[in-house]
Amino acid sequence: MFENMRKYKAEALGTMVLVLFGCGAAVIAGTSLGVLGIAFAFGLAIMAMVYTIGPISGCHINPAVSLAMFINKRINLKEFVYYVISQLVGGIVGALLLFCILKLGNYSVANMGQNSFGDFKWYGAFIIEIILTFVFVLTVIGVTGKKGNANNAGIVIGLALVLVHILGIKLTGTSVNPARSLGPALFAGVDALKQLWVFIVAPLVGGALAAVCGKFVLKSEA
């Protein structure tokens, strides 16, 4: 019981760090960092967390990753539910901390690093997020699978997140993670909330497809 609680607390902590530092870098220093800098902020955040909380929880910090792990029977249903709850809580706390920091510094809170459809209709953003999430979660599945190299998992997963952000930032802001999208949207206003469903459903679809591909095509579970 206590071991499981450590896992869930670790997931909440890891997701909080991802949202605070990833979205925070985009909001506060985005004009200086550019696309590449923001992409690396997200990648470095998850890389740090893989080596920090990975030994405790596996460092999913993303409901799409947890769904893939559940589909491939690496976690059970109860663990999946608690992982997702922990991640959503962590994402909200991370966004709350960012909101407070912006307020204390008299920065605008109109931009919280929320995702958006950009120049696309909802279905365009939906397809983009499925593709981005599929690539990212497939990487996670592969590198942590029985044939993967767990010692290098943090580097590989971090760089995979950098990769999908390089393409996705100018398109949708890159979600690939419902917990990362929920927190900022809650503080960003009505428009972000109206579009939020795409950034919840599409990553889950992409994660599920990655799980199936990993199991039956890459044989990651064999």
C-alpha positions as CSV (number, residue, x, y, z in Angstrom):
1,M,0.0,0.0,0.0
2,F,2.7,2.5,1.0
3,E,4.8,1.5,-2.0
4,N,1.8,2.3,-4.3
5,M,1.3,5.7,-2.6
6,R,5.0,6.5,-3.3
7,K,4.3,5.8,-6.9
8,Y,1.3,8.0,-7.1
9,K,3.0,10.9,-5.2
10,A,6.0,10.5,-7.6
11,E,3.7,10.7,-10.6
12,A,2.0,13.9,-9.2
13,L,5.4,15.4,-8.5
14,G,6.8,14.5,-11.9
15,T,3.8,15.9,-13.8
16,M,4.0,19.1,-11.8
17,V,7.6,19.6,-12.7
18,L,6.9,19.0,-16.4
19,V,4.1,21.5,-16.5
20,L,5.8,24.2,-14.4
21,F,9.1,24.1,-16.3
22,G,7.9,23.2,-19.7
23,C,5.0,25.6,-19.9
24,G,6.8,28.1,-17.7
25,A,9.7,28.3,-20.1
26,A,7.3,28.8,-23.0
27,V,5.4,31.5,-21.3
28,I,8.2,33.4,-19.6
29,A,11.1,32.9,-21.9
30,G,9.5,31.7,-25.1
31,T,10.4,34.7,-27.2
32,S,14.1,34.3,-26.2
33,L,14.2,30.6,-26.4
34,G,12.3,30.0,-29.6
35,V,10.9,26.7,-30.7
36,L,14.1,24.7,-30.1
37,G,14.6,26.1,-26.6
38,I,11.0,25.4,-25.5
39,A,11.2,21.9,-26.9
40,F,14.3,21.3,-24.9
41,A,12.7,22.7,-21.8
42,F,10.0,20.0,-22.0
43,G,12.6,17.4,-22.9
44,L,15.0,18.2,-20.1
45,A,12.1,18.3,-17.6
46,I,11.0,14.8,-18.4
47,M,14.6,13.6,-18.7
48,A,15.3,14.8,-15.1
49,M,12.2,13.2,-13.8
50,V,12.9,9.8,-15.5
51,Y,16.1,9.5,-13.5
52,T,14.5,11.0,-10.3
53,I,11.2,9.2,-10.0
54,G,11.6,6.5,-12.7
55,P,12.9,4.0,-10.1
56,I,9.7,4.6,-8.1
57,S,6.9,4.9,-10.5
58,G,8.4,4.4,-14.0
59,C,7.9,8.1,-14.7
60,H,4.8,8.0,-16.9
61,I,3.7,11.5,-15.9
62,N,1.3,11.3,-18.8
63,P,-2.1,9.5,-19.0
64,A,-1.4,8.5,-22.6
65,V,1.7,6.7,-21.5
66,S,-0.2,5.1,-18.6
67,L,-2.9,3.9,-21.0
68,A,-0.3,2.3,-23.2
69,M,1.2,0.6,-20.2
70,F,-2.2,-0.6,-19.1
71,I,-3.1,-2.0,-22.6
72,N,0.2,-3.9,-22.6
73,K,-0.5,-5.2,-19.1
74,R,2.5,-3.5,-17.4
75,I,0.1,-2.0,-14.9
76,N,-3.3,-3.1,-13.7
77,L,-6.6,-1.2,-13.9
78,K,-6.4,0.2,-10.3
79,E,-2.9,1.4,-10.9
80,F,-3.9,3.0,-14.2
81,V,-6.8,4.9,-12.5
82,Y,-4.6,6.2,-9.7
83,Y,-1.7,7.0,-12.0
84,V,-4.0,9.2,-14.1
85,I,-5.6,10.9,-11.1
86,S,-2.1,11.7,-9.7
87,Q,-1.0,13.0,-13.1
88,L,-4.0,15.3,-13.4
89,V,-3.5,16.6,-9.9
90,G,0.2,17.2,-10.6
91,G,-0.6,19.0,-13.9
92,I,-3.1,21.3,-12.1
93,V,-0.6,22.1,-9.3
94,G,2.1,22.8,-11.8
95,A,-0.2,25.3,-13.7
96,L,-1.3,26.8,-10.4
97,L,2.4,27.4,-9.4
98,L,3.1,29.0,-12.8
99,F,-0.1,31.2,-12.4
100,C,1.1,32.4,-9.0
101,I,4.6,33.1,-10.3
102,L,3.2,35.2,-13.2
103,K,0.9,37.1,-10.9
104,L,3.7,37.8,-8.4
105,G,5.8,39.2,-11.3
106,N,3.0,41.2,-12.8
107,Y,3.2,39.1,-16.0
108,S,0.1,38.6,-18.1
109,V,-1.7,35.3,-17.4
110,A,-3.5,35.2,-20.8
111,N,-0.9,32.8,-22.0
112,M,-0.4,29.8,-19.7
113,G,1.2,27.6,-22.3
114,Q,-2.3,26.2,-23.2
115,N,-2.8,24.2,-26.4
116,S,-4.9,25.4,-29.2
117,F,-6.2,24.4,-32.7
118,G,-3.9,27.1,-34.2
119,D,-4.6,27.4,-37.9
120,F,-6.4,24.1,-38.0
121,K,-10.0,22.9,-37.6
122,W,-10.6,20.6,-34.7
123,Y,-10.0,17.5,-36.8
124,G,-6.7,18.8,-38.0
125,A,-5.4,19.4,-34.5
126,F,-6.8,16.0,-33.5
127,I,-4.9,14.2,-36.3
128,I,-1.7,16.1,-35.4
129,E,-1.9,15.2,-31.8
130,I,-2.5,11.5,-32.6
131,I,0.6,11.4,-34.7
132,L,2.8,13.3,-32.2
133,T,1.6,11.2,-29.3
134,F,2.0,7.9,-31.3
135,V,5.6,8.7,-32.0
136,F,6.4,9.8,-28.4
137,V,4.6,6.9,-26.7
138,L,6.0,4.3,-29.1
139,T,9.4,5.5,-28.2
140,V,8.6,5.1,-24.5
141,I,7.2,1.6,-25.1
142,G,10.2,0.6,-27.1
143,V,13.0,1.8,-24.9
144,T,11.3,0.5,-21.7
145,G,10.3,-2.8,-23.2
146,K,12.0,-6.2,-22.8
147,K,14.2,-5.5,-25.8
148,G,14.9,-1.9,-24.9
149,N,17.8,-0.2,-23.2
150,A,16.4,1.0,-19.8
151,N,19.8,2.5,-18.8
152,N,19.4,5.1,-21.6
153,A,15.7,5.6,-21.2
154,G,15.8,9.1,-19.8
155,I,17.9,10.4,-22.6
156,V,15.9,8.7,-25.3
157,I,12.5,9.7,-23.9
158,G,13.6,13.3,-23.3
159,L,14.9,13.6,-26.8
160,A,11.7,12.1,-28.2
161,L,9.7,14.7,-26.4
162,V,12.0,17.4,-27.8
163,L,11.5,15.9,-31.3
164,V,7.7,16.0,-31.2
165,H,7.7,19.5,-29.8
166,I,10.0,20.8,-32.6
167,L,7.3,19.9,-35.1
168,G,4.2,20.5,-32.9
169,I,4.8,23.8,-31.1
170,K,3.8,25.9,-34.1
171,L,0.9,23.7,-34.9
172,T,-1.0,22.9,-31.7
173,G,1.5,23.9,-29.0
174,T,2.2,20.1,-28.6
175,S,0.1,18.4,-26.0
176,V,0.8,14.6,-26.3
177,N,-0.3,14.6,-22.7
178,P,-3.8,15.2,-21.3
179,A,-2.4,16.2,-17.9
180,R,-0.1,18.8,-19.4
181,S,-3.0,20.3,-21.2
182,L,-5.6,20.3,-18.5
183,G,-3.7,22.4,-15.9
184,P,-2.9,25.4,-18.1
185,A,-6.4,25.3,-19.7
186,L,-8.1,25.7,-16.4
187,F,-6.3,29.0,-15.9
188,A,-6.2,30.2,-19.5
189,G,-9.9,30.9,-20.0
190,V,-13.0,29.8,-21.9
191,D,-11.4,29.3,-25.3
192,A,-8.8,26.9,-24.0
193,L,-11.4,24.9,-22.1
194,K,-13.6,24.6,-25.2
195,Q,-10.7,23.1,-27.2
196,L,-9.4,21.0,-24.3
197,W,-11.3,17.8,-25.3
198,V,-9.1,17.4,-28.4
199,F,-6.0,17.5,-26.2
200,I,-7.4,14.9,-23.9
201,V,-8.9,12.4,-26.4
202,A,-6.3,12.6,-29.2
203,P,-3.3,11.8,-27.0
204,L,-5.2,8.8,-25.5
205,V,-5.9,7.6,-29.0
206,G,-2.3,8.0,-30.0
207,G,-1.1,6.3,-26.9
208,A,-3.4,3.3,-27.5
209,L,-2.2,3.0,-31.1
210,A,1.4,3.1,-29.9
211,A,0.7,0.3,-27.4
212,V,-0.8,-2.0,-30.0
213,C,2.1,-1.2,-32.5
214,G,4.7,-1.8,-29.8
215,K,3.2,-5.1,-28.8
216,F,2.4,-6.6,-32.2
217,V,4.8,-4.8,-34.6
218,L,7.9,-4.1,-32.5
219,K,7.3,-7.1,-30.2
220,S,8.3,-4.9,-27.3
221,E,6.5,-7.1,-24.8
222,A,7.9,-10.4,-26.0
